[in-house]
Amino acid sequence: MGRFLLRRIVVSVPVLLGITLATYFIITLAPGDPVSALINPEQAAVLGPHFLEQQKEALGLNKPIPVRYGLWVKELAQGNLGFSLVDRQPIVDKIAERLWPTLKLMLTALIIALIVAIPVGVLSALKQYSILDYIATISAFTAISIPSFFLSLAGIYVFSLKLGWLPTAGMATVGQPPSLVDSVRHLILPALVLGLAEAAPLIRYTRSSMLEVVRQDYVTVARAKGLRERAVIYGHALRNALIPLVTVIALSLPRLLGGTVIVEAIFAWPGMGTLAITAVRSRDYPVIMAINLISAVMILLSNLLADVVYAVVDPRIKYS
């Protein structure tokens, strides 16, 4: 297992460099630049193009793109993500401040998705073509079809404005001392939006995987031996049905990170999503690259995690 993990990590390095290279070129070739985004157009017209060129030179934006990317990789190799072009703050500090709120939102949403999706998917498969199966199928397709921003706004309208049960935005109530209850109340609504959106496809995957497994011969043999139905389903069928679900669940982590961008913006959640939107608006190249780097690392780690969990779920799988 150790050699397998080491080999996968070594292979991931050039993949990560390729991702960052493509991302850097796309970002820098996009219209606009940090100087134009930070300076008022009227003020820029008064100062003239010479002043703008001086500012670009001071930030190193007048160098060729390959040179700038090489300098970025050199600093990255030394563990330095650079400084924000907007407020000149270290990017490591900005990300450290925003990473935990996003991880908390993602993990809570994933737990909600698993709690909803696996039991519903299993029951839907065991009660195929029943009313429960049809309700689960319609609900899953409906949740898949509804955009997350619409679901977020609908949740705010119903649970915050109409019922007054939950706060509309933020991680804590302004003017009140921090408390666990207040933190949970702020977390419920955005986590539910992300969790239900993620649960919808997982229900379909769980149902499909369970339908394939319960028709296998070893499940029939287990029933013929007189095992209880609960033992047959959860001890034999579900464990084997989880093998293809491991990939889906592991790869849902980067998708959850992408979903937090919209949800965090709507709920004013101070995480990586709002930081990404702010960086894009101000053309803050170093911050954008750091966020994309974290996303790429998370995707690679998710794939690696899926391979490791395979061996845990299925003892027949060995890595050597």
N, C-alpha and C positions, 0 to 999 in steps of 0.2 A: 504493500500500500504506500509506503514512504517513497519508493522509487517512482511509483505511478504519479503521486502528487508532485514530486519534484519535476518530472518530465512535463507534466501539464503546465506547471508554472513557467518553465523555461520556454515552452511553445507559446504561452500567452504573451510574452514580452514583445515579439515582433508584431503580433496581432494588435496589441495595445498601441504600439507605435504607428501602425497603419491607420488605426482609428483616429488617433490624435492628429496625424498628418492631414487626413481628409477633412477633419473638422476644422483645423486651422486654416486651410486654404478656402474652405467655404465661407468661414466667418470673415476673413480679410477681404475676400472678393465681393462680399455683399456691399450694396450702396451705403454710403455714409462712413463716418469715422468718429472716434471719441471726441476730437476737438470740435467738429461741427455740431455734435450732439450736446456739448456742454456750453457752448457759447451762443448767446442770443443772436438770431439772424441779423437784427438791426445793428447790434454791436459789432458783429463780424463785418458788415458792410462798411462801418466807420473805420474799423481798424485796418481793413484791407487784407488782401491775400498774403502779403508778406508776413504779417503777424501770425496768420494761421500756419504758414510753412514753418515759422520759428517754433511754434508750439508742437507741431508734429515732429520736428527734429529733436526737440527736448525730450519727447516721449519715445523716440526711436521708431516712429511710424513711417519715416521716409526711407528706411532701409528695404532692400528687396525681401519679398515674402520668405524665400528659403533661408535667408540669413536670420530673419526674425524667428523662424521656427527652430533653427539650430540653436539659437541663444536660449529659447524657451526650454528645449530638451536638455541643454546643458545645466540650466538652473534646476530643472526638475530632477535630474540625476543627483543633485546635491541636496534634494529634499526641500527646495525652495519653490513655492508656487507663485512668488512675486507679490506685487502690490497692486491694489485697485487703481485704475487710472482716474477714477472719480474723486475718491476721498483719501487716496494714498495710504490706506490701511492695509496691513498684511492680510493676504487672502486666507492664510491658514486660520487666523483669528476669526475672520468673517464666517468661514465655513464651520469652524468648531462651534460657533455660537448658534448656527442655524441647523446643524446636522442632527442633533438630538431631537428637536421638535419634529423634524420630518421622519426620523426613524420611529419615534413614538407613534406618530400617526399611521405610518405604514404597517408596523407590527400589529397595532390594534385592529386595523382594517383587515389584515390577513387572518387574524384569529377569528374575527366576525365571519369572514368569507368561509373559512374551514368549518366553523360551527354550523353554519347554515347549509353549505353545499354538500358536505359528505353525508349527513343523515338524510337530507332530502333526495339526493341522488341515489342512495342505496334503496330507500323506500320506493322511489319512482321506478327503479329497476325491478324490485321484487313484486310490485303491484302494477306491472306493465299493462298499459291500455285501460287502467282504472281511472276514476275521477281524480284521484290524487296525482296520478301520472300526468293527466291532461292539465291540471292546475299548475303543477310544477313546470311543465313544458311551456305553457303560455306565459307564466310569470318570468321564466328565465329568458325567453325571447323578448319579452317586453323590457326587462331590465337591460338586456344587451342593446336594444334599439334606442333607449333614452340616453341622450348625451349627459355627461356628468355635470355640466354647468346648469342644465335645466333641472336635474334632480337636486342639485345644491340649492338653487333658488326656490324650488318648490318646498324643500325641507325648511328653509328659513321662513318662508311665508306661512307654512302650516304650524310648525312647532315653536317658532319664535314670535312671529307677529300675531297670529291668531290665538294660539293656545298659551303662549308665554312660558312654555316649559323649559326651553333651552336658550342660551345666549346666541346672538347672531354672529359674533366674530371674536377673534382674538383667542389667546390662551388663558387669560385671567381677567377678572373684572377689575376695571380701573378704579383705584381708590380704596380697594379692600385688601386686607392682608392675604398672602397666598395660603391656600388650603387645598387639601386633596379633593374634597367634594367639588369645589369651584373648578379645579383643573379637569376633573372627570366630566362635569357638565359642559365645559367648552369642547371637550374631545369627542363627545358622543356623536354629534351631528355630522362633522366632517368624516369621522371614521365610519359611520354608517353609510354615508354616500359612497365612499371608496370601497367599503366591504361588500355592500350589496351589488355594486357594479362588477366586482371581481368574482362574487359568488355565482353570478348568472352563468358564465361559461363553465365554471367548475362543476355545476350541477349536471350539465350535459355530458361533460367528460366522465364524471363519476357514474352516471347512469349507463353510458355506453360501455365503460370498462366492466361494470358489474354484470351487465347482460351477457357479455362475452364469457365471463368467468363462470357464472352459475350454470352454464350449459356444458361445462367441461365434465369429463368422466369421473375425475377424482371427487368432484362435489356430489355426484350421484352415488359413488361408492361410500362416501362419508355418511350420506343419508341412509344408505342400505345397512350400514353397520349399527344403526340405531342411535347415532349422535343427535343431541338436541339441535333444533333448527338454529338456535342462537349460536351454538358452537360451530355449526356448519358455515353460517353466514359470516360471523365475525372472526372465527379462528382459521377458516380455510379460504373462503371466497374473497372477503374484503382485503385480506393481507396481500393476496395475489393481484387483486384489482388496483391496489395502491401503486404498483410498480410503474405503470405508464403515467399515473397521476403525479408521481414524484417530479417528472420533467415539467409538467404543466405548472405545478405549484412553485417549483424553483424559478422557472422563467417568468412567473408572475411578479416577482420582486422588482425587476427593472420596469415592468409595466406599471406597477404601483407607484414607483418613483416618478414616472412620466405623468401619471394621473394626479399626483399631488400638486403639479404646477397650476392646473386650473382650479382645483379645490382650495388650495392655499390662497390663491388670489381672491377667490370669492369670499372665503371665511376670514381673510386677513390673518392667516396663520403664519407666524414668523419663522418659516422654514426655508428649505432650499428652493422651493418653487417660487416664492416671492422674490428671493434673491436672484434667481435666474431671469425672471421677468424684468426686474430693475436693471440687471446687467445688459440685457438685450436692448432695452430702451436707450441706455446711455452708451451703447457700443463699447462696453467695458470688456475688451478682449481677454485679458488675463483671467477675469472672474468667469467668463463664459467657458474658457478652456478648462479651468479647474472643475467646474460643474460637469462638463462633458467627460472629463477624465474620471471623475467619481462614478458617473453613470456607466462608462465602459468597464471599469473595474468591477462594478456590481454585476454586470452581465456575465463577465468571465467567471467571477466567483460563484454565481448562481449555477452556471453549467458545471463547475467543479463540485459544488455542493450536491447537485443532482446525481453525479456519478458516485459520490461517496455514500449517499443515502441508499442507492441501489443495493450496495453490498450489505447494508443494515437490514433492509426490507426483505431481500432475497438472498439467503445464505449460499445459494448455488453460484452467485456471482463472486468471482475472485479476481483481484488485481495483483499481477505479479510482473 
